């Protein structure tokens, strides 16, 4: 467990001394009132506490967070510039972590520090809870950030020279549209149809390819064994805001007038992608429940070329490991070249 030393307490005392010296600042368990002319200095001291905690925490971090940030930002910049996109969007907290891991972790402590300032928790409780928050957030964001990096790396390996948006026409049939930005999980809004988020043209294979990155748990809802008595009306298909594990669908589109609908919840029809990509830690490969979930999604989607598992943190040099029928694991880490056997399935 990573330790947090006591330097933050010195910064916290500066903060409490400031509030005591300015009785206009009113803080109790149910209310916070900071006059406008005192806010800047208050938050300077408040942020100094958070920054000190995170700085100390990050001194004990493995290099993975900074390595992830460097690799993600590299591919993000390349794709945005290459294809003249406005940006690649990820949820705000994850984006902050990916672009500046320390600053991303500072955000995590905002509410927790106010709990201490308001007297809802003790200093010892705060230290323990803050450390737990930082550990949990780092682990979660490293995994989710890696999924985004690996997806961008796979897309980059396809040598795209064009991105195309996917809309629905007046008959609710997928059609091409304008694409200004990428946000994994975002599709044209529809209550039942789960369509590609965008299409790219692969210069490498001279093919158009549909891309979708749904939540892993969402894929399991595509299979409906019997017609529900009431059809859902509030779903939109947009999960881009969600901080949860995703899978990647890739499918060749031979004709842009015949774009696949991966699932239609109302008609209970599923059209599997050509390839499904999952992302796992190496220790999860030995987890029966984790593998059972992959097998279930593979059985639901029945991808033409099977399912490839990208291993985030390989501890050995094995390239490919067959885990089950149509399921292979690839030891990738941050080595883009090790994604090539996955891409080559489209050759």
C-alpha positions, 0 to 999 in steps of 0.5 A, a space after each residue: 500500500 502506498 504511504 502518505 506522509 504528514 506534510 499535507 497536515 502542515 498545508 492543512 494547518 495553513 488552510 485552517 489558520 486562514 479560515 479562523 483568521 477570517 470569520 466571514 468564512 462560515 463552514 459547518 457540516 451542512 453549509 459552506 460560505 466563502 465570501 468572493 474576496 476570500 475565495 482565491 486565497 482559500 482555494 490556493 490553500 485548499 489546493 495546496 493540501 490536495 497537491 501535496 497529498 498527490 505529489 507524495 502519493 505519485 512518488 510511490 506510483 509505478 511508471 505505468 501512469 506516466 507511460 500511459 499518459 505519454 502513449 495516449 497523448 501521442 496517438 490522440 495528437 496523431 489521429 486528430 492532426 492526421 484526420 483533422 478532427 476537432 478532438 477525441 473525447 473521453 469523460 472529463 475525469 479520465 481525460 484529466 488523468 490521461 493528460 496529466 495524471 497528477 492533476 487528474 488525481 488532485 480532482 479526486 480529492 475535492 469532495 473528500 477534503 471538504 468532508 474534512 474541512 466541514 468536520 464530517 471526518 477526522 484527520 486520520 479518517 481523511 488520510 485513510 479514505 484519501 489514500 484509498 480513493 487515490 489507489 482505487 482511482 489510479 487502478 481504475 483510470 489506468 485500466 480505462 485509459 489503457 483501453 482508450 490507448 489500445 483502441 487508438 493504437 489499433 485504429 492507427 495501425 489500420 493506417 486510416 486516411 478518412 473518418 466518416 460519421 454514421 447517422 440514421 436516415 428517415 427510415 432508421 437505416 444507418 447512413 454516412 454523415 459528418 464526423 468532427 470528433 470521436 467519443 468512444 461509446 457515442 452513436 447516433 441516438 436510437 432507443 434500440 439500434 446499436 450501430 457503428 460510432 464511425 467508419 474509417 478507411 484503412 489505407 493499409 487494407 484498402 477497405 472501409 471498416 466500422 468501429 464501435 466501442 460499447 460497454 462490456 456489460 452493455 453487450 450482454 444486454 444485446 441478447 434478449 431470449 424472449 420479446 419483452 412485454 414493454 419495449 424500452 423507450 429511454 435508452 439512446 445508445 450513447 454511453 460515452 459518459 460512462 466510466 466502465 470497461 469497454 470492448 471494441 467491434 471492428 467490421 469491414 464495410 464493403 458497401 457504404 449503403 449497407 452499414 451494419 446494425 450490430 444489435 436491434 433490441 426491439 427486433 432481437 436481432 444481432 449482427 456480430 462484428 468481424 472482430 471483437 477486442 477485449 482488454 484484460 490484466 494478465 492476472 484476469 486470464 486465470 480468473 474463471 469469472 472474467 473469462 466466463 464473461 468474455 466467453 458469454 460476450 463472444 457467444 452473443 456476438 459471434 465475431 467472424 474472426 473471434 475475440 482477441 484479448 489485449 493484455 495490458 500488463 504482460 509479465 512474459 514474452 508470450 505472443 499469443 495464447 489460445 484460451 478457448 475456441 475463438 478466443 486468443 490473448 495477446 501480450 501487448 503492454 505498450 508495444 504497438 507492434 504486438 497488435 499487428 497479429 490482431 490487425 492481420 486478421 483483416 488481411 
